[in-house]
Amino acid sequence: MVALLALPIVFGAGYLIVKKYNTQAVLFGSGILMMIVGAIAGGSEFLPKGVNTSGATVVDFFLVIQSISSSTLAKLGLIIMAVGGFSKYMGHIGAANALVKVTTKPLKAINNPYIILALTYILGQFLNVFIPSAVGLAMLLLVALYPVLVGIGCTPASVAAVLATTACLDLGPASGASNKAAEVIGIDAASYFIQHQLFVGVCAAMVIAALHFVCQKWFDKRDEQNGVTYELNAKEDTAREAPVWFAILPALPLVLLLTFSKFAITAIKIDVVTAMFISLAVAMLCDYIYSKDGKAVASSLKVYLQGMGDVFAGVVSLIIAAQTFVVGLKAIGFISGLLGVAAHLGFGYTMMVSMLVAIIGITALMSGSGNAAFFSFSNLAPDVATQVGVSTAALALPMQLSAGIFRSFSPVAGVVIACAGVAGIPPTELVKRTAIPMMGGLLTVLLITFIGA
């Protein structure tokens, strides 16, 4: 019965987040509150494994946050920060813009605006493999493509809807969520990308692109009938001009990770963070060759470091807060109760996956972060997989892909807010346009994984 007390706390947290209270503060506070309730009810098993009690329960509540912070920063937090820093550096030297400009040129030759929108989504999902930041990629595409697409007849709302979903699958070994999934499964990120993500991701992307074609056309027709007009708020392109050959730099980490893996050269092993640091060094060298300004290139290192700090403040801190929230759910008995009910009712693989995806989806919609949602519940995958008799990958893959999908129609997600602001529409209106393509992508992911399990 104590576990049911989690429901008003969860709903209360969702209400506060919708009312624009700081998400991290709400998740930390809700998590600690549930730990307190669990402790009062007699539960004391809320400390992570291997962490000894401080001797005082009140202190232990905050010891949980310290433990989660330490483990997250030492492992996947560093990966996410390294990727975020590299993404920001690519923008600073103009390499990301060069990649976008090179890859978007073919779109200008097509006349049908809705075909262009579908292809824009496919292009954006491809670029997401090299530019893993959802907001970062969307902002680049808003600069490079938004004026072009609006100029050839696409409505601002339809363009914003497509660009807000370009990173919905979080594909590729540079993605923090992909690295977490690979860690849970027990393989490297490159293997996870090739063996598990690629086929499912391509199929889901094709379905999403087709649904964007249909949905954006329908919403545009409805808006036209209702006399809806748009206020254009296009972003100014402040990125530095760079030579075309700089377009190869954002792809360098992926090339390194795939080259030095079991698919090619096995004598040398490179992890994601190392690949980012090597790529950063190469990018700085290329920037020096191009600019001949050693002092400016040396100074630009702080852009990378500031990017790491920005990612910590915006993403890693949210992941830590969400994990604290989940510890609270466990402490109050909600997670074990939910899994216990599922086991008692004889839930098989299909129902278990559906339940876990629903939990992750609610968390992503509330927090606006796919990473926070997936990281918080991903460690359940091995135990649940054993319980239902499937491989860990058969659970981790749909959980990981669904997190990014749900984020893409959360009205509090940074990427949705950014794209809605440029189009001059409320985020709640934008997610109406993204919800159907995202649900189509989710159903595709689930169908393929259910068939292949």
Order of alpha helices (4+ residues) and beta strands (2+ residues): alpha-alpha-alpha-alpha-alpha-alpha-alpha-alpha-alpha-alpha-alpha-alpha-alpha-alpha-alpha-alpha-alpha-alpha-alpha-alpha-alpha-alpha-alpha-alpha
